[in-house]
């Protein structure tokens, strides 16, 4: 074989190997950057239940800011598991770069009785607050939270036929406004005793008040949530598939996506 031809072939093979390795390096660098951002800044979560309707719907995907409250041992999780701790033991106690949550924040937290589970609820009670429900009205420190009827929300609650559920707007003492659903009058948790929130803990409630396991259930539900258990604040919805509708979103049938995706929810801020 001509030496020049052989040299050209070897050069092409070398360029091919070099191009392949460069592609691998780019992929590795992109994955490393994605993992770094996920662990320290923004973590994606999906909504599997209806407890936060109509603020968050089943099938919503959102980014949660880990910087909002600082870092605790629950902040660092493996990329492939929402409930898997980076280390089985304690990394450290308390929080680093701590910033206190605000009343009305929608926050992701580790369930106090099972740290492998991630929950998302709204913070309505701060340390030292007295929280109570009376006839479906939220009371904070003895004062009723203003609640006004704003319309109805069509939903397929618990697999039932489509129906309209009453929607109310609540306004917290700090001015935060949000909507809550009222499926039934005098529901199981519409009347409670007074909950005194301990120091360093928070009182969490779902916006779908009659279909939410939250701090109103002390033992079988959520109970008071320690500050350390907060993972971050929900910030923005980046994708939404209509899995709670009769025609469910199907990942493997892309020709259905234009009909199963809730395009109007993309990039909505979580409030």
Secondary structure, 3 states (H helix, E strand, C coil): CCHHHHHHHHHHHHHHHHHHHHHHHHHHHHHHHHHHHHHHCEEEEECCCCCCCCCCCCCEEEEEECCCCCECCCCCECCCCCCCECCCCCCCCCCECCCCCCCCCEEEEEECCEEEEEEEEEEEECCCCEEEEECCEEEECCEECEEEEEEEEEECHHHCCCEEEEEEEEECCCCCEEEEEECCCCCCCCCCCCEECCCCEEEEECCEHHHCCCCCCCCCCCCCEEHHHEEEEEEEEEEEECCCCCCCCCCCCHHHHHHHECHHHCCCECC
